[in-house]
Amino acid sequence: MRALLDVPAPAKLNLFLHVTGRRPDGYHLLQSAFMLIDWCDTLHFERRDDGRISREDLGAPLPADDLATRAAHALQQATGCALGVHIGLDKQVPMQAGLGGGSSDAATTLLALNRLWRLDLPRARLAAIGLGLGADVPFFLFGGNAWVQGVGEQLEPLALPHARFVVLKPPAGLATAEIFADPALKRDSDPATISGFAADPFGFGRNDLQPVAERLCPQVAQGLALLARQGLAGRMTGAGSAVFARVPDAAAGVKDGALALPPGWSMRSCGNLEAHPLVGWAASGE
């Protein structure tokens, strides 16, 4: 096998995000429900026999050291593999949006190169490599929607009903580190339970990062106001700046993209996914 083409990397939404504490090393303890959506980047992988790792941007331009490239280097280093890869990346999921696009690209890269380089690592080994790249990467290797705890590494399967969502992304982005460093961030939310969440999965809880994000980036509040004018209960996903709302079947105007947006904003109508498109690409187990 010399190439894997048209390999998807789906985005996610945080249905809620609570900060429940902080470890002595400074990492924040979280609870969240991560939901996969059908908004995807697309990656192409061509094996190189010279050991080099190269990348070509087919969509929005990326930094030189993006997460897909870093994932390829990390897998090389962890396994001693002498093969390389040329990655073509069609970036469609916005960056600095809280949609997990970079982490998803990294996870898809690990899964694809595990096949292309014939490494046959189990999913748990890939997840350990992925956690060194970012807290969200293990989720995108997990295979489905998840109840997430710890710093992002504790995952339990989560069954969710099918639903449609509208996602708004303002021109401005947000840096996750800046939000978590803010002294005003709420860090003492009470622990939640899956049973409590299951009673109202699309309305449960809140995003503890949202108040700080709205102050740092007023466009977050502007996006929520745009959704509210359509009668939709919006929420920020992850560390923002994207916001989203569940769309009832009756709200066809929003679902079909008729929402009037300021210049530079983007909107996407999305459905949730029951499973990751690459579920089964790595064996379970240790």
Stockholm file with secondary structure:
# STOCKHOLM 1.0

chainA/1-286         MRALLDVPAPAKLNLFLHVTGRRPDGYHLLQSAFMLIDWCDTLHFERRDDGRISREDLGAPLPADDLATRAAHALQQATGCALGVHIGLDKQVPMQAGLGGGSSDAATTLLALNRLWRLDLPRARLAAIGLGLGADVPFFLFGGNAWVQGVGEQLEPLALPHARFVVLKPPAGLATAEIFADPALKRDSDPATISGFAADPFGFGRNDLQPVAERLCPQVAQGLALLARQGLAGRMTGAGSAVFARVPDAAAGVKDGALALPPGWSMRSCGNLEAHPLVGWAASGE
#=GR chainA/1-286 SS CCEEEEEEEEEEEEEEEEEEEECTTSCEEEEEEEEEEEEEEEEEEEEESSCCEEEEESSSCCCTTCHHHHHHHHHHHHHTCCCEEEEEEECCSCSSSSSCHHHHHHHHHHHHHHHHTTCCCCHHHHHHHHHTTCTTHHHHHHSBCEEEEETTTEEEECCCCCCEEEEEECSCCCCHHHHHHCTTSCCCCCCCCHHHHHTSTTTSSCBTTHHHHHHHCHHHHHHHHHHHHTTCCCEECTTSSCEEEECCTTCHHHHTTCCCCCTTCEEEEEEBCSBCTTTTSSCSCC
#=GC SS_cons         CCEEEEEEEEEEEEEEEEEEEECTTSCEEEEEEEEEEEEEEEEEEEEESSCCEEEEESSSCCCTTCHHHHHHHHHHHHHTCCCEEEEEEECCSCSSSSSCHHHHHHHHHHHHHHHHTTCCCCHHHHHHHHHTTCTTHHHHHHSBCEEEEETTTEEEECCCCCCEEEEEECSCCCCHHHHHHCTTSCCCCCCCCHHHHHTSTTTSSCBTTHHHHHHHCHHHHHHHHHHHHTTCCCEECTTSSCEEEECCTTCHHHHTTCCCCCTTCEEEEEEBCSBCTTTTSSCSCC
//
